[in-house]
Amino acid sequence: MALVVGCGHESAATQQIRSAAAVDLDCDASMIEFVDDAAMQKRVRGCGQTLTYMYKCNSTTAGGKDCRWKPVRDDSNKLD
């Protein structure tokens, strides 16, 4: 029995990260693969590059929180 995994079966977080990584890495979304999948941190690879995303929350002026997956831009994530 084959396991088929496609965008239609991914979690909302996975879809958001895949879409963001496609733009950030200038790579087709179908080429993005997850190489490390922790609770609040995801590392992806695509088109010969890697990038880590972390789930970060900022307070809003209305007193709520704005939480998003954001790329980590430091020496550990050099975009070659």
Buried (B, 14 or more C-beta within 10 A) or exposed (E): EEEEEEEEEBEEEBBBBBBBBBEBBEBEBEBBEBEEEEEEEBBBBBEEBBBBBEBEEEEEEEEEEEEEBEBEEEEEBEEE
